[in-house]
Amino acid sequence: MKIRALLLDLDGVVYLGPRLIPGVKDALRVLHARGIRLLYVTNNSTLTRNGFARKLRTLGLPAPDDSVMNAAL
């Protein structure tokens, strides 16, 4: 069975506050390059899904706006 997508929790898994968890950037770039879709989920509603995607891109991660699902959505 081929993995086509991963659901990734944000705070504490991908990043902690303003910093990425060590190794996450390299791991997610490899997965993205292999064609695995990365979907980010959070129960935090302080930002819109576009805001979270923008934060992820600022941290150097592949994150189109539609790759994030937050509590407000």
mmCIF file of the N, C-alpha and C atoms, coordinates in Angstrom:
data_MODEL
# 
_entry.id   MODEL 
# 
loop_
_atom_site.group_PDB 
_atom_site.id 
_atom_site.type_symbol 
_atom_site.label_atom_id 
_atom_site.label_alt_id 
_atom_site.label_comp_id 
_atom_site.label_asym_id 
_atom_site.label_entity_id 
_atom_site.label_seq_id 
_atom_site.pdbx_PDB_ins_code 
_atom_site.Cartn_x 
_atom_site.Cartn_y 
_atom_site.Cartn_z 
_atom_site.occupancy 
_atom_site.B_iso_or_equiv 
_atom_site.pdbx_formal_charge 
_atom_site.auth_seq_id 
_atom_site.auth_comp_id 
_atom_site.auth_asym_id 
_atom_site.auth_atom_id 
_atom_site.pdbx_PDB_model_num 
ATOM 1   N N  . MET A 1 1  ? 0.837   -1.179 0.000  1.00 0.00 ? 1  MET A N  1 
ATOM 2   C CA . MET A 1 1  ? 0.000   0.000  0.000  1.00 0.00 ? 1  MET A CA 1 
ATOM 3   C C  . MET A 1 1  ? 0.886   1.248  0.000  1.00 0.00 ? 1  MET A C  1 
ATOM 4   N N  . LYS A 1 2  ? 0.595   2.157  -0.872 1.00 0.00 ? 2  LYS A N  1 
ATOM 5   C CA . LYS A 1 2  ? 1.367   3.389  -0.985 1.00 0.00 ? 2  LYS A CA 1 
ATOM 6   C C  . LYS A 1 2  ? 0.734   4.499  -0.151 1.00 0.00 ? 2  LYS A C  1 
ATOM 7   N N  . ILE A 1 3  ? 1.541   5.187  0.625  1.00 0.00 ? 3  ILE A N  1 
ATOM 8   C CA . ILE A 1 3  ? 1.054   6.329  1.402  1.00 0.00 ? 3  ILE A CA 1 
ATOM 9   C C  . ILE A 1 3  ? 0.903   7.514  0.461  1.00 0.00 ? 3  ILE A C  1 
ATOM 10  N N  . ARG A 1 4  ? -0.292  8.108  0.429  1.00 0.00 ? 4  ARG A N  1 
ATOM 11  C CA . ARG A 1 4  ? -0.546  9.239  -0.453 1.00 0.00 ? 4  ARG A CA 1 
ATOM 12  C C  . ARG A 1 4  ? -0.628  10.560 0.285  1.00 0.00 ? 4  ARG A C  1 
ATOM 13  N N  . ALA A 1 5  ? -0.908  10.517 1.579  1.00 0.00 ? 5  ALA A N  1 
ATOM 14  C CA . ALA A 1 5  ? -1.040  11.750 2.351  1.00 0.00 ? 5  ALA A CA 1 
ATOM 15  C C  . ALA A 1 5  ? -0.752  11.475 3.824  1.00 0.00 ? 5  ALA A C  1 
ATOM 16  N N  . LEU A 1 6  ? -0.340  12.513 4.522  1.00 0.00 ? 6  LEU A N  1 
ATOM 17  C CA . LEU A 1 6  ? -0.120  12.465 5.962  1.00 0.00 ? 6  LEU A CA 1 
ATOM 18  C C  . LEU A 1 6  ? -0.874  13.602 6.623  1.00 0.00 ? 6  LEU A C  1 
ATOM 19  N N  . LEU A 1 7  ? -1.485  13.324 7.762  1.00 0.00 ? 7  LEU A N  1 
ATOM 20  C CA . LEU A 1 7  ? -2.093  14.360 8.583  1.00 0.00 ? 7  LEU A CA 1 
ATOM 21  C C  . LEU A 1 7  ? -1.111  14.679 9.701  1.00 0.00 ? 7  LEU A C  1 
ATOM 22  N N  . LEU A 1 8  ? -0.745  15.930 9.820  1.00 0.00 ? 8  LEU A N  1 
ATOM 23  C CA . LEU A 1 8  ? 0.258   16.358 10.792 1.00 0.00 ? 8  LEU A CA 1 
ATOM 24  C C  . LEU A 1 8  ? -0.319  17.405 11.735 1.00 0.00 ? 8  LEU A C  1 
ATOM 25  N N  . ASP A 1 9  ? -0.288  17.104 13.028 1.00 0.00 ? 9  ASP A N  1 
ATOM 26  C CA . ASP A 1 9  ? -0.683  18.093 14.015 1.00 0.00 ? 9  ASP A CA 1 
ATOM 27  C C  . ASP A 1 9  ? 0.392   19.182 14.031 1.00 0.00 ? 9  ASP A C  1 
ATOM 28  N N  . LEU A 1 10 ? 0.015   20.404 14.308 1.00 0.00 ? 10 LEU A N  1 
ATOM 29  C CA . LEU A 1 10 ? 0.976   21.503 14.248 1.00 0.00 ? 10 LEU A CA 1 
ATOM 30  C C  . LEU A 1 10 ? 1.731   21.716 15.556 1.00 0.00 ? 10 LEU A C  1 
ATOM 31  N N  . ASP A 1 11 ? 1.099   22.318 16.545 1.00 0.00 ? 11 ASP A N  1 
ATOM 32  C CA . ASP A 1 11 ? 1.817   22.728 17.753 1.00 0.00 ? 11 ASP A CA 1 
ATOM 33  C C  . ASP A 1 11 ? 2.276   21.521 18.570 1.00 0.00 ? 11 ASP A C  1 
ATOM 34  N N  . GLY A 1 12 ? 3.583   21.396 18.714 1.00 0.00 ? 12 GLY A N  1 
ATOM 35  C CA . GLY A 1 12 ? 4.178   20.300 19.460 1.00 0.00 ? 12 GLY A CA 1 
ATOM 36  C C  . GLY A 1 12 ? 4.631   19.139 18.598 1.00 0.00 ? 12 GLY A C  1 
ATOM 37  N N  . VAL A 1 13 ? 4.194   19.107 17.337 1.00 0.00 ? 13 VAL A N  1 
ATOM 38  C CA . VAL A 1 13 ? 4.602   18.049 16.417 1.00 0.00 ? 13 VAL A CA 1 
ATOM 39  C C  . VAL A 1 13 ? 5.435   18.626 15.273 1.00 0.00 ? 13 VAL A C  1 
ATOM 40  N N  . VAL A 1 14 ? 4.898   19.643 14.589 1.00 0.00 ? 14 VAL A N  1 
ATOM 41  C CA . VAL A 1 14 ? 5.630   20.312 13.504 1.00 0.00 ? 14 VAL A CA 1 
ATOM 42  C C  . VAL A 1 14 ? 6.458   21.471 14.068 1.00 0.00 ? 14 VAL A C  1 
ATOM 43  N N  . TYR A 1 15 ? 5.850   22.238 14.950 1.00 0.00 ? 15 TYR A N  1 
ATOM 44  C CA . TYR A 1 15 ? 6.579   23.349 15.576 1.00 0.00 ? 15 TYR A CA 1 
ATOM 45  C C  . TYR A 1 15 ? 6.194   23.455 17.041 1.00 0.00 ? 15 TYR A C  1 
ATOM 46  N N  . LEU A 1 16 ? 7.007   24.182 17.754 1.00 0.00 ? 16 LEU A N  1 
ATOM 47  C CA . LEU A 1 16 ? 6.723   24.491 19.148 1.00 0.00 ? 16 LEU A CA 1 
ATOM 48  C C  . LEU A 1 16 ? 6.883   25.996 19.281 1.00 0.00 ? 16 LEU A C  1 
ATOM 49  N N  . GLY A 1 17 ? 5.751   26.695 19.409 1.00 0.00 ? 17 GLY A N  1 
ATOM 50  C CA . GLY A 1 17 ? 5.791   28.155 19.410 1.00 0.00 ? 17 GLY A CA 1 
ATOM 51  C C  . GLY A 1 17 ? 6.294   28.657 18.062 1.00 0.00 ? 17 GLY A C  1 
ATOM 52  N N  . PRO A 1 18 ? 7.339   29.491 18.063 1.00 0.00 ? 18 PRO A N  1 
ATOM 53  C CA . PRO A 1 18 ? 7.841   30.048 16.811 1.00 0.00 ? 18 PRO A CA 1 
ATOM 54  C C  . PRO A 1 18 ? 8.916   29.197 16.123 1.00 0.00 ? 18 PRO A C  1 
ATOM 55  N N  . ARG A 1 19 ? 9.244   28.017 16.677 1.00 0.00 ? 19 ARG A N  1 
ATOM 56  C CA . ARG A 1 19 ? 10.367  27.221 16.147 1.00 0.00 ? 19 ARG A CA 1 
ATOM 57  C C  . ARG A 1 19 ? 9.919   25.840 15.694 1.00 0.00 ? 19 ARG A C  1 
ATOM 58  N N  . LEU A 1 20 ? 10.520  25.399 14.577 1.00 0.00 ? 20 LEU A N  1 
ATOM 59  C CA . LEU A 1 20 ? 10.266  24.040 14.102 1.00 0.00 ? 20 LEU A CA 1 
ATOM 60  C C  . LEU A 1 20 ? 10.880  23.025 15.055 1.00 0.00 ? 20 LEU A C  1 
ATOM 61  N N  . ILE A 1 21 ? 10.240  21.877 15.165 1.00 0.00 ? 21 ILE A N  1 
ATOM 62  C CA . ILE A 1 21 ? 10.820  20.751 15.890 1.00 0.00 ? 21 ILE A CA 1 
ATOM 63  C C  . ILE A 1 21 ? 12.029  20.277 15.070 1.00 0.00 ? 21 ILE A C  1 
ATOM 64  N N  . PRO A 1 22 ? 13.163  19.970 15.710 1.00 0.00 ? 22 PRO A N  1 
ATOM 65  C CA . PRO A 1 22 ? 14.354  19.539 14.960 1.00 0.00 ? 22 PRO A CA 1 
ATOM 66  C C  . PRO A 1 22 ? 14.060  18.345 14.032 1.00 0.00 ? 22 PRO A C  1 
ATOM 67  N N  . GLY A 1 23 ? 14.523  18.466 12.790 1.00 0.00 ? 23 GLY A N  1 
ATOM 68  C CA . GLY A 1 23 ? 14.379  17.410 11.796 1.00 0.00 ? 23 GLY A CA 1 
ATOM 69  C C  . GLY A 1 23 ? 13.115  17.471 10.967 1.00 0.00 ? 23 GLY A C  1 
ATOM 70  N N  . VAL A 1 24 ? 12.145  18.265 11.396 1.00 0.00 ? 24 VAL A N  1 
ATOM 71  C CA . VAL A 1 24 ? 10.860  18.315 10.690 1.00 0.00 ? 24 VAL A CA 1 
ATOM 72  C C  . VAL A 1 24 ? 11.012  18.869 9.275  1.00 0.00 ? 24 VAL A C  1 
ATOM 73  N N  . LYS A 1 25 ? 11.742  19.948 9.123  1.00 0.00 ? 25 LYS A N  1 
ATOM 74  C CA . LYS A 1 25 ? 11.862  20.581 7.806  1.00 0.00 ? 25 LYS A CA 1 
ATOM 75  C C  . LYS A 1 25 ? 12.408  19.601 6.774  1.00 0.00 ? 25 LYS A C  1 
ATOM 76  N N  . ASP A 1 26 ? 13.505  18.935 7.105  1.00 0.00 ? 26 ASP A N  1 
ATOM 77  C CA . ASP A 1 26 ? 14.105  17.985 6.159  1.00 0.00 ? 26 ASP A CA 1 
ATOM 78  C C  . ASP A 1 26 ? 13.171  16.815 5.879  1.00 0.00 ? 26 ASP A C  1 
ATOM 79  N N  . ALA A 1 27 ? 12.544  16.278 6.914  1.00 0.00 ? 27 ALA A N  1 
ATOM 80  C CA . ALA A 1 27 ? 11.652  15.133 6.732  1.00 0.00 ? 27 ALA A CA 1 
ATOM 81  C C  . ALA A 1 27 ? 10.459  15.486 5.848  1.00 0.00 ? 27 ALA A C  1 
ATOM 82  N N  . LEU A 1 28 ? 9.840   16.635 6.093  1.00 0.00 ? 28 LEU A N  1 
ATOM 83  C CA . LEU A 1 28 ? 8.665   17.008 5.306  1.00 0.00 ? 28 LEU A CA 1 
ATOM 84  C C  . LEU A 1 28 ? 9.039   17.367 3.870  1.00 0.00 ? 28 LEU A C  1 
ATOM 85  N N  . ARG A 1 29 ? 10.187  17.942 3.671  1.00 0.00 ? 29 ARG A N  1 
ATOM 86  C CA . ARG A 1 29 ? 10.631  18.231 2.296  1.00 0.00 ? 29 ARG A CA 1 
ATOM 87  C C  . ARG A 1 29 ? 10.840  16.943 1.507  1.00 0.00 ? 29 ARG A C  1 
ATOM 88  N N  . VAL A 1 30 ? 11.418  15.919 2.149  1.00 0.00 ? 30 VAL A N  1 
ATOM 89  C CA . VAL A 1 30 ? 11.621  14.626 1.483  1.00 0.00 ? 30 VAL A CA 1 
ATOM 90  C C  . VAL A 1 30 ? 10.273  13.995 1.132  1.00 0.00 ? 30 VAL A C  1 
ATOM 91  N N  . LEU A 1 31 ? 9.349   13.981 2.086  1.00 0.00 ? 31 LEU A N  1 
ATOM 92  C CA . LEU A 1 31 ? 8.029   13.411 1.835  1.00 0.00 ? 31 LEU A CA 1 
ATOM 93  C C  . LEU A 1 31 ? 7.300   14.143 0.719  1.00 0.00 ? 31 LEU A C  1 
ATOM 94  N N  . HIS A 1 32 ? 7.359   15.470 0.750  1.00 0.00 ? 32 HIS A N  1 
ATOM 95  C CA . HIS A 1 32 ? 6.722   16.291 -0.293 1.00 0.00 ? 32 HIS A CA 1 
ATOM 96  C C  . HIS A 1 32 ? 7.343   15.991 -1.662 1.00 0.00 ? 32 HIS A C  1 
ATOM 97  N N  . ALA A 1 33 ? 8.655   15.875 -1.713 1.00 0.00 ? 33 ALA A N  1 
ATOM 98  C CA . ALA A 1 33 ? 9.348   15.587 -2.974 1.00 0.00 ? 33 ALA A CA 1 
ATOM 99  C C  . ALA A 1 33 ? 8.967   14.202 -3.517 1.00 0.00 ? 33 ALA A C  1 
ATOM 100 N N  . ARG A 1 34 ? 8.578   13.300 -2.646 1.00 0.00 ? 34 ARG A N  1 
ATOM 101 C CA . ARG A 1 34 ? 8.158   11.953 -3.066 1.00 0.00 ? 34 ARG A CA 1 
ATOM 102 C C  . ARG A 1 34 ? 6.688   11.909 -3.471 1.00 0.00 ? 34 ARG A C  1 
ATOM 103 N N  . GLY A 1 35 ? 6.038   13.052 -3.443 1.00 0.00 ? 35 GLY A N  1 
ATOM 104 C CA . GLY A 1 35 ? 4.657   13.123 -3.886 1.00 0.00 ? 35 GLY A CA 1 
ATOM 105 C C  . GLY A 1 35 ? 3.630   12.842 -2.806 1.00 0.00 ? 35 GLY A C  1 
ATOM 106 N N  . ILE A 1 36 ? 4.055   12.803 -1.559 1.00 0.00 ? 36 ILE A N  1 
ATOM 107 C CA . ILE A 1 36 ? 3.116   12.585 -0.462 1.00 0.00 ? 36 ILE A CA 1 
ATOM 108 C C  . ILE A 1 36 ? 2.504   13.923 -0.071 1.00 0.00 ? 36 ILE A C  1 
ATOM 109 N N  . ARG A 1 37 ? 1.189   13.980 -0.063 1.00 0.00 ? 37 ARG A N  1 
ATOM 110 C CA . ARG A 1 37 ? 0.497   15.219 0.280  1.00 0.00 ? 37 ARG A CA 1 
ATOM 111 C C  . ARG A 1 37 ? 0.561   15.433 1.788  1.00 0.00 ? 37 ARG A C  1 
ATOM 112 N N  . LEU A 1 38 ? 0.925   16.619 2.196  1.00 0.00 ? 38 LEU A N  1 
ATOM 113 C CA . LEU A 1 38 ? 1.029   16.974 3.602  1.00 0.00 ? 38 LEU A CA 1 
ATOM 114 C C  . LEU A 1 38 ? -0.172  17.817 3.988  1.00 0.00 ? 38 LEU A C  1 
ATOM 115 N N  . LEU A 1 39 ? -0.935  17.337 4.955  1.00 0.00 ? 39 LEU A N  1 
ATOM 116 C CA . LEU A 1 39 ? -2.111  18.045 5.435  1.00 0.00 ? 39 LEU A CA 1 
ATOM 117 C C  . LEU A 1 39 ? -1.899  18.354 6.913  1.00 0.00 ? 39 LEU A C  1 
ATOM 118 N N  . TYR A 1 40 ? -2.060  19.593 7.270  1.00 0.00 ? 40 TYR A N  1 
ATOM 119 C CA . TYR A 1 40 ? -1.786  20.053 8.625  1.00 0.00 ? 40 TYR A CA 1 
ATOM 120 C C  . TYR A 1 40 ? -3.100  20.295 9.350  1.00 0.00 ? 40 TYR A C  1 
ATOM 121 N N  . VAL A 1 41 ? -3.180  19.816 10.586 1.00 0.00 ? 41 VAL A N  1 
ATOM 122 C CA . VAL A 1 41 ? -4.393  19.998 11.382 1.00 0.00 ? 41 VAL A CA 1 
ATOM 123 C C  . VAL A 1 41 ? -4.039  20.625 12.731 1.00 0.00 ? 41 VAL A C  1 
ATOM 124 N N  . THR A 1 42 ? -4.966  21.439 13.241 1.00 0.00 ? 42 THR A N  1 
ATOM 125 C CA . THR A 1 42 ? -4.768  22.072 14.541 1.00 0.00 ? 42 THR A CA 1 
ATOM 126 C C  . THR A 1 42 ? -6.116  22.395 15.156 1.00 0.00 ? 42 THR A C  1 
ATOM 127 N N  . ASN A 1 43 ? -6.181  22.348 16.470 1.00 0.00 ? 43 ASN A N  1 
ATOM 128 C CA . ASN A 1 43 ? -7.401  22.781 17.149 1.00 0.00 ? 43 ASN A CA 1 
ATOM 129 C C  . ASN A 1 43 ? -7.278  24.237 17.590 1.00 0.00 ? 43 ASN A C  1 
ATOM 130 N N  . ASN A 1 44 ? -6.219  24.883 17.188 1.00 0.00 ? 44 ASN A N  1 
ATOM 131 C CA . ASN A 1 44 ? -5.967  26.289 17.501 1.00 0.00 ? 44 ASN A CA 1 
ATOM 132 C C  . ASN A 1 44 ? -6.739  27.156 16.496 1.00 0.00 ? 44 ASN A C  1 
ATOM 133 N N  . SER A 1 45 ? -7.532  28.067 16.989 1.00 0.00 ? 45 SER A N  1 
ATOM 134 C CA . SER A 1 45 ? -8.323  28.913 16.084 1.00 0.00 ? 45 SER A CA 1 
ATOM 135 C C  . SER A 1 45 ? -7.858  30.373 16.092 1.00 0.00 ? 45 SER A C  1 
ATOM 136 N N  . THR A 1 46 ? -6.627  30.622 16.525 1.00 0.00 ? 46 THR A N  1 
ATOM 137 C CA . THR A 1 46 ? -6.143  32.002 16.590 1.00 0.00 ? 46 THR A CA 1 
ATOM 138 C C  . THR A 1 46 ? -5.793  32.574 15.226 1.00 0.00 ? 46 THR A C  1 
ATOM 139 N N  . LEU A 1 47 ? -5.544  31.713 14.236 1.00 0.00 ? 47 LEU A N  1 
ATOM 140 C CA . LEU A 1 47 ? -5.270  32.160 12.869 1.00 0.00 ? 47 LEU A CA 1 
ATOM 141 C C  . LEU A 1 47 ? -6.249  31.490 11.921 1.00 0.00 ? 47 LEU A C  1 
ATOM 142 N N  . THR A 1 48 ? -6.427  32.083 10.759 1.00 0.00 ? 48 THR A N  1 
ATOM 143 C CA . THR A 1 48 ? -7.196  31.428 9.707  1.00 0.00 ? 48 THR A CA 1 
ATOM 144 C C  . THR A 1 48 ? -6.329  30.316 9.121  1.00 0.00 ? 48 THR A C  1 
ATOM 145 N N  . ARG A 1 49 ? -6.933  29.479 8.319  1.00 0.00 ? 49 ARG A N  1 
ATOM 146 C CA . ARG A 1 49 ? -6.128  28.425 7.686  1.00 0.00 ? 49 ARG A CA 1 
ATOM 147 C C  . ARG A 1 49 ? -5.061  29.048 6.783  1.00 0.00 ? 49 ARG A C  1 
ATOM 148 N N  . ASN A 1 50 ? -5.372  30.183 6.138  1.00 0.00 ? 50 ASN A N  1 
ATOM 149 C CA . ASN A 1 50 ? -4.371  30.866 5.321  1.00 0.00 ? 50 ASN A CA 1 
ATOM 150 C C  . ASN A 1 50 ? -3.248  31.402 6.205  1.00 0.00 ? 50 ASN A C  1 
ATOM 151 N N  . GLY A 1 51 ? -3.589  31.882 7.396  1.00 0.00 ? 51 GLY A N  1 
ATOM 152 C CA . GLY A 1 51 ? -2.591  32.380 8.331  1.00 0.00 ? 51 GLY A CA 1 
ATOM 153 C C  . GLY A 1 51 ? -1.647  31.280 8.785  1.00 0.00 ? 51 GLY A C  1 
ATOM 154 N N  . PHE A 1 52 ? -2.195  30.092 9.078  1.00 0.00 ? 52 PHE A N  1 
ATOM 155 C CA . PHE A 1 52 ? -1.343  28.969 9.462  1.00 0.00 ? 52 PHE A CA 1 
ATOM 156 C C  . PHE A 1 52 ? -0.458  28.540 8.294  1.00 0.00 ? 52 PHE A C  1 
ATOM 157 N N  . ALA A 1 53 ? -1.023  28.484 7.099  1.00 0.00 ? 53 ALA A N  1 
ATOM 158 C CA . ALA A 1 53 ? -0.227  28.101 5.923  1.00 0.00 ? 53 ALA A CA 1 
ATOM 159 C C  . ALA A 1 53 ? 0.895   29.101 5.694  1.00 0.00 ? 53 ALA A C  1 
ATOM 160 N N  . ARG A 1 54 ? 0.603   30.377 5.858  1.00 0.00 ? 54 ARG A N  1 
ATOM 161 C CA . ARG A 1 54 ? 1.630   31.412 5.704  1.00 0.00 ? 54 ARG A CA 1 
ATOM 162 C C  . ARG A 1 54 ? 2.738   31.220 6.745  1.00 0.00 ? 54 ARG A C  1 
ATOM 163 N N  . LYS A 1 55 ? 2.363   30.917 7.987  1.00 0.00 ? 55 LYS A N  1 
ATOM 164 C CA . LYS A 1 55 ? 3.355   30.667 9.037  1.00 0.00 ? 55 LYS A CA 1 
ATOM 165 C C  . LYS A 1 55 ? 4.241   29.472 8.667  1.00 0.00 ? 55 LYS A C  1 
ATOM 166 N N  . LEU A 1 56 ? 3.630   28.413 8.166  1.00 0.00 ? 56 LEU A N  1 
ATOM 167 C CA . LEU A 1 56 ? 4.398   27.230 7.771  1.00 0.00 ? 56 LEU A CA 1 
ATOM 168 C C  . LEU A 1 56 ? 5.361   27.551 6.632  1.00 0.00 ? 56 LEU A C  1 
ATOM 169 N N  . ARG A 1 57 ? 4.884   28.301 5.648  1.00 0.00 ? 57 ARG A N  1 
ATOM 170 C CA . ARG A 1 57 ? 5.764   28.681 4.532  1.00 0.00 ? 57 ARG A CA 1 
ATOM 171 C C  . ARG A 1 57 ? 6.913   29.559 5.019  1.00 0.00 ? 57 ARG A C  1 
ATOM 172 N N  . THR A 1 58 ? 6.635   30.463 5.969  1.00 0.00 ? 58 THR A N  1 
ATOM 173 C CA . THR A 1 58 ? 7.675   31.309 6.549  1.00 0.00 ? 58 THR A CA 1 
ATOM 174 C C  . THR A 1 58 ? 8.747   30.448 7.227  1.00 0.00 ? 58 THR A C  1 
ATOM 175 N N  . LEU A 1 59 ? 8.323   29.324 7.797  1.00 0.00 ? 59 LEU A N  1 
ATOM 176 C CA . LEU A 1 59 ? 9.261   28.405 8.436  1.00 0.00 ? 59 LEU A CA 1 
ATOM 177 C C  . LEU A 1 59 ? 9.962   27.493 7.428  1.00 0.00 ? 59 LEU A C  1 
ATOM 178 N N  . GLY A 1 60 ? 9.624   27.648 6.139  1.00 0.00 ? 60 GLY A N  1 
ATOM 179 C CA . GLY A 1 60 ? 10.297  26.885 5.084  1.00 0.00 ? 60 GLY A CA 1 
ATOM 180 C C  . GLY A 1 60 ? 9.643   25.571 4.723  1.00 0.00 ? 60 GLY A C  1 
ATOM 181 N N  . LEU A 1 61 ? 8.377   25.401 5.077  1.00 0.00 ? 61 LEU A N  1 
ATOM 182 C CA . LEU A 1 61 ? 7.684   24.150 4.794  1.00 0.00 ? 61 LEU A CA 1 
ATOM 183 C C  . LEU A 1 61 ? 6.740   24.298 3.608  1.00 0.00 ? 61 LEU A C  1 
ATOM 184 N N  . PRO A 1 62 ? 6.532   23.197 2.861  1.00 0.00 ? 62 PRO A N  1 
ATOM 185 C CA . PRO A 1 62 ? 5.552   23.240 1.771  1.00 0.00 ? 62 PRO A CA 1 
ATOM 186 C C  . PRO A 1 62 ? 4.148   23.259 2.367  1.00 0.00 ? 62 PRO A C  1 
ATOM 187 N N  . ALA A 1 63 ? 3.401   24.330 2.104  1.00 0.00 ? 63 ALA A N  1 
ATOM 188 C CA . ALA A 1 63 ? 2.077   24.456 2.717  1.00 0.00 ? 63 ALA A CA 1 
ATOM 189 C C  . ALA A 1 63 ? 1.163   25.361 1.906  1.00 0.00 ? 63 ALA A C  1 
ATOM 190 N N  . PRO A 1 64 ? 0.509   24.816 0.885  1.00 0.00 ? 64 PRO A N  1 
ATOM 191 C CA . PRO A 1 64 ? -0.509  25.616 0.194  1.00 0.00 ? 64 PRO A CA 1 
ATOM 192 C C  . PRO A 1 64 ? -1.639  25.953 1.171  1.00 0.00 ? 64 PRO A C  1 
ATOM 193 N N  . ASP A 1 65 ? -2.370  27.015 0.899  1.00 0.00 ? 65 ASP A N  1 
ATOM 194 C CA . ASP A 1 65 ? -3.438  27.449 1.805  1.00 0.00 ? 65 ASP A CA 1 
ATOM 195 C C  . ASP A 1 65 ? -4.442  26.334 2.100  1.00 0.00 ? 65 ASP A C  1 
ATOM 196 N N  . ASP A 1 66 ? -4.738  25.487 1.115  1.00 0.00 ? 66 ASP A N  1 
ATOM 197 C CA . ASP A 1 66 ? -5.738  24.441 1.324  1.00 0.00 ? 66 ASP A CA 1 
ATOM 198 C C  . ASP A 1 66 ? -5.197  23.204 2.037  1.00 0.00 ? 66 ASP A C  1 
ATOM 199 N N  . SER A 1 67 ? -3.946  23.253 2.517  1.00 0.00 ? 67 SER A N  1 
ATOM 200 C CA . SER A 1 67 ? -3.366  22.106 3.213  1.00 0.00 ? 67 SER A CA 1 
ATOM 201 C C  . SER A 1 67 ? -3.573  22.156 4.717  1.00 0.00 ? 67 SER A C  1 
ATOM 202 N N  . VAL A 1 68 ? -4.256  23.206 5.210  1.00 0.00 ? 68 VAL A N  1 
ATOM 203 C CA . VAL A 1 68 ? -4.445  23.380 6.653  1.00 0.00 ? 68 VAL A CA 1 
ATOM 204 C C  . VAL A 1 68 ? -5.932  23.282 7.009  1.00 0.00 ? 68 VAL A C  1 
ATOM 205 N N  . MET A 1 69 ? -6.212  22.545 8.075  1.00 0.00 ? 69 MET A N  1 
ATOM 206 C CA . MET A 1 69 ? -7.556  22.509 8.650  1.00 0.00 ? 69 MET A CA 1 
ATOM 207 C C  . MET A 1 69 ? -7.426  22.904 10.108 1.00 0.00 ? 69 MET A C  1 
ATOM 208 N N  . ASN A 1 70 ? -8.155  23.955 10.495 1.00 0.00 ? 70 ASN A N  1 
ATOM 209 C CA . ASN A 1 70 ? -8.106  24.402 11.889 1.00 0.00 ? 70 ASN A CA 1 
ATOM 210 C C  . ASN A 1 70 ? -9.485  24.263 12.524 1.00 0.00 ? 70 ASN A C  1 
ATOM 211 N N  . ALA A 1 71 ? -9.563  24.558 13.816 1.00 0.00 ? 71 ALA A N  1 
ATOM 212 C CA . ALA A 1 71 ? -10.814 24.402 14.562 1.00 0.00 ? 71 ALA A CA 1 
ATOM 213 C C  . ALA A 1 71 ? -11.941 25.238 13.968 1.00 0.00 ? 71 ALA A C  1 
ATOM 214 N N  . ALA A 1 72 ? -11.622 26.409 13.456 1.00 0.00 ? 72 ALA A N  1 
ATOM 215 C CA . ALA A 1 72 ? -12.654 27.269 12.890 1.00 0.00 ? 72 ALA A CA 1 
ATOM 216 C C  . ALA A 1 72 ? -13.264 26.686 11.612 1.00 0.00 ? 72 ALA A C  1 
ATOM 217 N N  . LEU A 1 73 ? -12.489 25.913 10.882 1.00 0.00 ? 73 LEU A N  1 
ATOM 218 C CA . LEU A 1 73 ? -12.980 25.329 9.638  1.00 0.00 ? 73 LEU A CA 1 
ATOM 219 C C  . LEU A 1 73 ? -13.928 24.196 9.943  1.00 0.00 ? 73 LEU A C  1 
# 
